[in-house]
């Protein structure tokens, strides 16, 4: 009797198709509007380290450090496709610093003229600056080179202030891009930079000559290949305004959130701590100014404080929250698939009954030549010493289905989920599963445990159980 792998039912195919349709629609809506937002809250915490001397007792509130919010910035933008080649962009921003502030609103219309370029017209207005008229052009000059030009006219009480920015970029190799930027008008400057971005690192070196800022910059970022997408970065920036050293790290804390922190130490800027949270397309930024001087204590607390706070939050808040969310999703998935799983279980049990006679003949043939005999086989979620006490074993006996797949003293399972094999079903939907097999070959016991989607070939010498001891 030849047993073939069970195909998916029409209901399973329809459910998979509907799920893909929902995901595609969500991505399409996200791409159509592409909302982006930034909230920045500047905090002045210099009173923690730069306290007045004791003789200034008449200063109000001198008993406790004064931590103030001295500036805020909020910006938001959305994109609305009008046609296949036209997109409207609406953005606005509000800013305040030390009691003074203002806002602006901008409208842009972008048209893709060809596969090689696009153009964009921009109109803006604000309460601090007059109307703004801008034109942006992008063009691919060659397959490895492109240019971007931005022209702007700012109307203000001082008259018309023109500005022009041109960027020429070229791919130097697969992972490296060189940029040459010329800016005229407002803060004129010439800037050149080289950016190398690979799977494990991001390196930037830049040099700018301009009025009033001229500087040299070098930065490096290392990308760890872990599930949390951890990144560690550092940079050095030196120019006429002073020197700044910055170092920090960022890490993914949930499916859509990335948390990062950086310490900035410079002359004459002092010491600052910058905390940033990216949640989907929204960015929350908190620059905390600690001191105007280079105090070792400020550098120490700015470095150690966020690390201690992060690990405490990760252990007490983030990890339990993610675990609860995962359990909730698994519970919903189990409820939605309970009927389907019961049906598959019944199908698997029926298949095992039909296999009994074939398995008996296979075992007789294998025993006659001391071949491959499946002693025990279990499939599902196993509990080990590191598992929580509340976790339970969720496995099914698949000894008969595996023995039925043995041919010429060999068993080969491809790189796919074992739940689709004849006589199998998924005993723990949404959880990691393994296949544990105890088998006998040439009268010697062997044992192996394989991941659900791992290729398995038996017998193997490495699976042999050492009984010498």
Order of alpha helices (4+ residues) and beta strands (2+ residues): alpha-beta-beta-beta-beta-beta-beta-beta-beta-beta-beta-beta-beta-beta-beta-beta-beta-beta-alpha-alpha-beta-beta-alpha-beta-beta-beta-beta
